[in-house]
Amino acid sequence: MPGAISPRLAEIVAALPLAPEANVLEIGCGPGAAARAVAARLTSGRILAIDRSATAIAQAKISGLEEIASGRMSVRHIAAEDFVLEPGDAAFDIAFAVRVGALDGRHPAAGQVVLERIAAVLAPGGRLFVDGGQPLREIPLSPIR
């Protein structure tokens, strides 16, 4: 069922400090379940879900048809280490990632590049969250900015 979200992802999305007008970036969105759940909490805000997998992005486009049509969600096929704002993109208030090797310590060299990319696209005061806390942990970006 495309609208289904696991209890773990639901807990992660619920823990995000989302304002209805937030501009949110999900890194490594997979088939888009968390992105759809975030979009449901936004009114004038939006979420951009990115993934390095073309298959995942295709799945997210299909499962997120309603959210994409509403303008609350968009998807982009790009690796986190290559991500930059495109013309017309606004800086992000919140970025989050679930099971992304570059941000959970599995790929530390790539992680440094990804952290620099994320720091560059966050608005002043923007925050980055990853799984692995209770249920999230915040990664401070002040040393990078």
C-alpha positions as CSV (number, residue, x, y, z in Angstrom):
1,M,0.0,0.0,0.0
2,P,1.7,3.3,-1.1
3,G,0.3,5.4,1.7
4,A,1.6,3.1,4.5
5,I,4.4,4.2,6.7
6,S,6.3,2.0,9.2
7,P,5.9,2.7,12.9
8,R,9.6,3.6,13.0
9,L,9.3,6.2,10.2
10,A,6.1,7.6,11.7
11,E,8.0,8.1,15.0
12,I,10.9,9.8,13.2
13,V,8.6,12.1,11.3
14,A,6.6,12.9,14.5
15,A,9.9,13.9,16.2
16,L,10.9,16.4,13.5
17,P,10.4,20.0,14.7
18,L,8.2,20.9,11.7
19,A,6.4,24.2,11.3
20,P,3.5,24.1,8.8
21,E,5.5,26.6,6.6
22,A,8.8,24.8,6.8
23,N,11.0,24.1,3.8
24,V,12.3,20.6,4.4
25,L,15.0,18.4,2.7
26,E,14.9,14.6,3.0
27,I,18.2,13.0,2.0
28,G,17.9,9.5,0.8
29,C,14.1,9.3,0.5
30,G,13.8,5.8,-0.9
31,P,10.2,5.3,-2.1
32,G,9.0,8.4,-0.3
33,A,7.1,7.2,2.7
34,A,8.6,9.7,5.1
35,A,8.4,12.5,2.6
36,R,4.7,11.9,2.2
37,A,4.2,12.0,5.9
38,V,6.1,15.2,6.2
39,A,4.1,16.7,3.3
40,A,0.9,15.9,5.2
41,R,2.1,18.1,8.1
42,L,2.9,21.1,5.9
43,T,0.5,23.8,4.7
44,S,2.5,26.5,2.9
45,G,5.8,24.6,3.4
46,R,7.2,22.0,1.1
47,I,9.5,19.0,1.1
48,L,12.2,18.1,-1.4
49,A,13.0,14.4,-1.3
50,I,16.3,13.4,-2.9
51,D,17.9,10.0,-3.6
52,R,20.8,8.7,-5.6
53,S,18.7,5.8,-6.8
54,A,16.6,6.4,-10.0
55,T,14.4,3.5,-9.0
56,A,13.7,5.0,-5.6
57,I,12.8,8.4,-7.2
58,A,10.5,6.7,-9.7
59,Q,8.7,4.9,-6.8
60,A,8.5,8.2,-4.8
61,K,7.0,10.0,-7.8
62,I,4.3,7.3,-8.1
63,S,3.5,7.0,-4.4
64,G,3.6,10.7,-3.9
65,L,1.4,11.8,-6.8
66,E,-1.1,13.6,-4.6
67,E,1.5,15.4,-2.6
68,I,3.5,16.4,-5.7
69,A,0.3,17.7,-7.4
70,S,-0.5,19.8,-4.3
71,G,3.0,21.4,-4.5
72,R,3.9,20.3,-1.0
73,M,6.4,17.7,-2.2
74,S,8.9,17.4,-5.0
75,V,11.6,14.8,-5.7
76,R,15.0,15.0,-7.4
77,H,17.3,12.2,-8.5
78,I,20.7,13.3,-7.1
79,A,23.3,12.0,-4.7
80,A,23.6,14.0,-1.5
81,E,27.3,14.7,-2.1
82,D,26.3,16.4,-5.4
83,F,23.3,18.3,-4.1
84,V,23.1,22.1,-4.6
85,L,20.2,24.5,-4.8
86,E,18.8,25.0,-8.2
87,P,17.5,28.3,-9.5
88,G,14.2,29.0,-7.7
89,D,15.0,26.8,-4.7
90,A,14.8,28.3,-1.3
91,A,17.2,27.4,1.5
92,F,15.9,24.7,3.8
93,D,14.8,25.0,7.4
94,I,15.3,21.4,8.2
95,A,17.1,18.5,6.6
96,F,16.8,14.9,7.7
97,A,18.1,11.5,6.7
98,V,17.2,7.9,7.7
99,R,19.7,5.1,7.1
100,V,22.0,7.2,4.9
101,G,25.6,5.8,5.1
102,A,27.3,9.1,4.6
103,L,25.5,10.5,7.7
104,D,25.4,7.6,10.1
105,G,29.1,6.9,10.2
106,R,29.3,4.1,7.7
107,H,31.0,6.3,5.0
108,P,33.0,9.0,6.9
109,A,34.8,10.5,3.9
110,A,31.5,10.9,1.9
111,G,30.0,12.2,5.2
112,Q,32.2,15.2,5.3
113,V,31.3,16.2,1.7
114,V,27.6,15.7,2.4
115,L,27.7,17.7,5.6
116,E,29.3,20.6,3.7
117,R,26.6,20.4,1.0
118,I,23.8,20.3,3.6
119,A,25.3,23.3,5.5
120,A,25.4,25.2,2.2
121,V,21.7,24.7,1.5
122,L,20.3,25.3,5.0
123,A,18.8,28.7,5.9
124,P,20.4,30.5,8.9
125,G,19.3,28.5,11.9
126,G,18.6,25.5,9.8
127,R,19.0,22.1,11.4
128,L,20.0,18.6,10.4
129,F,18.6,15.4,11.9
130,V,19.5,11.8,11.4
131,D,18.1,8.6,12.8
132,G,19.9,6.9,15.6
133,G,18.7,8.9,18.6
134,Q,15.5,8.6,20.4
135,P,14.4,8.4,17.5
136,L,16.5,11.3,16.0
137,R,19.7,13.0,16.8
138,E,20.7,16.4,15.6
139,I,24.0,16.9,13.9
140,P,25.5,20.3,14.7
141,L,26.7,22.1,11.6
142,S,28.3,25.1,13.4
143,P,31.9,23.7,12.9
144,I,31.2,23.5,9.1
145,R,29.4,26.8,8.6
